[in-house]
Amino acid sequence: MATIILEVRDRDRAIALLEAALQKEAAHAEMGIVKTRRRLREFEQKYGCKLEELDNQVASIDPLERVEWEGESEMLRRLEGEKELLRTIRICG
């Protein structure tokens, strides 16, 4: 695991601030994950399939809706990756 070194004037306040910032960012990522999953479920219900099955199941889909669906899927992967990274950060002080 990589190490990042920070120089601060007030160690205790800096640690508290960093911990709060990490928790807040993880909470924001989780809110985004919940919202994005809800949007993905809406697409799945509308078209009766998952995105990966779309070409085999649905004859046609509005190209803009497809782009939005794919964008939501990519957003979910990004948010889940960020949340996982945030979970691995340890403040050693």
Secondary structure, 3 states (H helix, E strand, C coil): CCCCCCCCCCHHHHHHHHHHHHHHHHHHHHHHHHHHHHHHHHHHHHHCCCHHHHHHHCCCCCHHHHHHHHHHHHHHHHHHHHHHHHHHCCCCC
